[in-house]
Amino acid sequence: MDVEDFNRRWLAAWTAKDVPALLAFYAEDVAYFDPQVPGGVHGGEALGAYLTGLFAATPAMRYDPEKVWATDDGFCGRWYCVMGDDPAAPPAMRGFDLCVLKGERIVLNEVYVHPLTAA
């Protein structure tokens, strides 16, 4: 699998806030963790509900991949996030995803982020 292409397409689905497209990247038994849900979201149905609420509560966000490292069972990817619709706006966040794959689907996704600009 080309993890750089997978990561690029996956981040494009995040940018589009396309829940059905995103869920196609995840295994049904996924475990997902981010700063909003440090205890995790477990299973595809729960992840879909979480993402639907998250996307309704957040502004437009563009995720730009920076670097991807293949691992024995998936990849780690670093990205920048621009908030809002201004294509010239500087990134507001830098993030890092650990993704463990089962076949070609994410079974574990841990997200780490930090702000780059003042809120």
N, C-alpha and C positions, 0 to 999 in steps of 0.2 A: 504494500500500500504506500502511496505517496502521501506522507503525513503533512507535508507543506501544502499540498493541494487540499487535503481534507480539512486542515486548519483554516485555510483561506475561505473555503466554501461554508464552513461552520460559522466563522465569524461574520460572514456576509448574512447568514440567516439571523444571527443575533442583531446585526445592524437593522435588518428589515423587520425585526420583532415578529417573525413568522413562526408562531408556536408549532404548527404541524410540520413545517420543514425542520425545525430544531429537533423535535421529538424523533424524527427519522434518523438522526445522528446518535441517539441514545438507545441503549438496551432497555428492555422492559423492566429489568431488575436493577436499574441505575441507582447509585447513591451519589447525590449532588450536595456540595457544601459551598457556601459563600459567606461573606461577612453578615449578611442579613439572616441567614439560617445556619448558624454554626453547628447546630445539632443535626443538620442535614435534612434533605428531602429524599424519600425512598420510593422508588417505583415510577414508571412512566406517567401514570395517571396523576399522581401527586405532583410530579415535576411540571406537567402541563398546566395544572391549576396554579401552581406557584408562578410560573412564567407569565400566565395571563394576567394575574394581579400585578406582578412586577412591571410589566410593560405598560399597563394602564396608568401606573403611578409615576412613570419616569418620562423625561423629555426624550426627544430624538437623541440617539447615541450612535456614533460611528466607530466601529472597532477596526483598527488598522493593525494587521499582524506585523510584528517586528522580527522575531526570531523563533525558530522551532528546533527542538532537539528530540530526535527519536530516542526512545527507551526500549528496553527488552519487550515491554508489554503495552506500548502506546507512545505517548509523546508529552513533552512539556512545551508550552508556547507562551511567549511574552508578547504583549500587545499594548497599544495606546488607545484611549477612548476620547473622542471629541464629543462634547455635549452640545446639543442644539443643531440648528440647520445651517450655520455659517461655515462653509467649507474652509475658510481661512482661519477659523478659530484655533487657538492652540489646544493641545490635548489637556484634558482636565484630570485624567487618571492614567496610571500605568498599572497593568495587571499581568498576572501569571496564572496559567492553568496547568494543573497536572491532570492528564487524561490517561486512564487505563482502558484498554480496548478489549472487547470480547468479539473476535472476528473483526468486523468493520464498524462496530458500534461502541460507544462510550459506556462503560459499566461503572466507572468511578470518575468523578469530576470534582476536583478541589480548586477553588478560585481564591486568589489572593490579590488584593488591590491596595493602592495607596493614592491619595490625591496629589496632584501636581500644582494646583492653583488654589487660592483661598476660596472658600465657599461664598 
